[in-house]
Amino acid sequence: MADNAKSENKPKTSFFKGLESEFKKISWPDRSTLVKQAVAVTIVSVVLGCIIAVLDLAIQYGVNFLTM
C-alpha cells in the first residue's frame, strides 16, 4: 500500500515533454532511403491503379454485354 501512495504523489510530466522524448527515440531514415521508399510507393500505387482500372473496364464491359 505504501508504494501506491508514493507513486500517486509524484508530479506528472507534461504531455509535450513526453512527446518530445518519444520523438528523440525515433530512427529517422536518411535522404536516399526516403527517396527510394517514396519511389517504390509511387510505382506500386500506379501499377495497382492500372490493374484496378483494367478490371473495372472488364467488369463494366461484361455487365453491359449481359444486360443488352
C-alpha positions in Angstrom: 0.0 0.0 0.0 2.8 2.4 0.8 4.2 2.1 -2.7 0.9 3.1 -4.3 0.8 6.2 -2.2 4.3 7.2 -3.2 3.6 6.8 -6.9 0.4 8.9 -6.7 2.4 11.8 -5.1 4.9 12.0 -8.0 4.4 15.0 -10.2 3.3 14.1 -13.7 5.4 15.2 -16.6 3.7 17.3 -19.3 2.3 15.6 -22.4 4.6 17.6 -24.7 7.8 16.7 -22.7 6.8 13.0 -23.0 6.1 13.5 -26.7 9.5 15.2 -27.2 11.3 12.3 -25.5 9.5 9.8 -27.7 10.4 11.7 -30.9 14.1 11.6 -29.9 13.8 7.8 -29.9 12.7 7.6 -33.5 15.2 6.4 -36.0 14.6 8.7 -39.0 15.7 7.4 -42.4 18.4 9.2 -44.4 17.5 11.1 -47.6 18.5 8.3 -50.0 16.4 5.7 -48.2 13.4 8.1 -48.1 13.7 8.8 -51.8 13.9 5.0 -52.6 10.8 4.3 -50.5 8.8 7.2 -51.9 9.6 6.0 -55.5 8.6 2.4 -54.6 5.3 3.5 -53.1 4.6 5.7 -56.1 5.3 2.9 -58.6 3.3 0.3 -56.7 0.4 2.8 -56.4 0.4 3.5 -60.2 0.6 -0.2 -61.0 -2.3 -1.1 -58.7 -4.3 1.8 -60.1 -3.8 0.5 -63.6 -4.8 -3.1 -62.6 -7.9 -1.8 -60.9 -8.8 0.4 -63.9 -8.4 -2.6 -66.3 -10.5 -4.8 -64.0 -13.2 -2.1 -63.8 -13.3 -1.8 -67.6 -13.6 -5.6 -68.0 -16.3 -5.9 -65.4 -18.2 -2.9 -66.9 -17.9 -4.5 -70.4 -19.2 -7.8 -69.0 -22.2 -6.2 -67.3 -23.1 -4.2 -70.4 -22.8 -7.3 -72.5 -25.1 -9.3 -70.2 -27.7 -6.5 -69.9 -28.1 -5.6 -73.6 
